[in-house]
Amino acid sequence: MAAFTAKDVSALRQRTGAGMMDCKKALEENDGDIEKAVEWLRTKGIAKAESRAGRAASEGKIVALTSPDGKTGVLVELNSETDFVARNEAFGQTAYQIANAVHDHKETDGIVHNAENSPIMAVAFGDSANLAEALKMLTGTIGENIVLRRYAKLGGEGAVGSYVHHNGKVAALVELSGAHGEEAQKLASTIAEHIAAGVPSVPVSVTRDDVPAELVDRERRIFTEQAAASGKPENIVQKMVDGRIDKFYKEITLLDQPWVRDDSKTIRDLVKGLGANVSIKRFARFQMGQE
């Protein structure tokens, strides 16, 4: 029998929404390999959709900060053990103080997915020797483990906009190139709101060219097996697969996605509306409890 644990079954259920027995069967059929089990469940049509991210047990607050000139933006996710602590005023103040520290840290650029051993932990912070010590002190004061989980800093010569959902659990940051000023910042914030909404899905990349090849290959395998099961001729199967792949791209590529506020327009349309030389350089999206 394949080697896997009850924890593996639970993780597979969280990712796919499939039943326990189906998850056990998928792991048995794939020698305990979770990634292959996910693909097996999707091919069989048992998992209707896979969550892009694994779940993590955490509460906390996500905050955003944008520089006065609108050229630089920061996202910070600070975790606690309970939502009660996350709503604590001192906790919120600490999150914004960390965001300021990230903004002022010249070496930081892009997304830092694991803050624990990152350079930001060594910067001077408040009355403490560094941020790492400050978080230890806050943990002792509040009585819960307080962890800086991840952070991002985007910016350059263009414009940056942010959006934080009212519950502080989802946020996004967008950097535009080829434009700056208030109008560009507003567009970046509008796109950040769209990304935070995750409709029709959380975007994987800005353009089709940036989608990881292995992700497309996996979807093509799944679609091919599903289409072949229909018994239709090979040329028809190929057209079906190509159509599904095109739809897949439109769902996960930011520029191709219909705007969440008006699905008659795509994000590409919004960007073009600001000028022919404007483009989305990069984005970051944080959601509490997800990778």
Summary of the structure (lengths in Angstrom):
residues: 291
radius of gyration: 21.6
end to end distance: 30.6
largest distance: 71.7
contacts: 929
relative contact order: 0.13
helix: 45%
strand: 22%
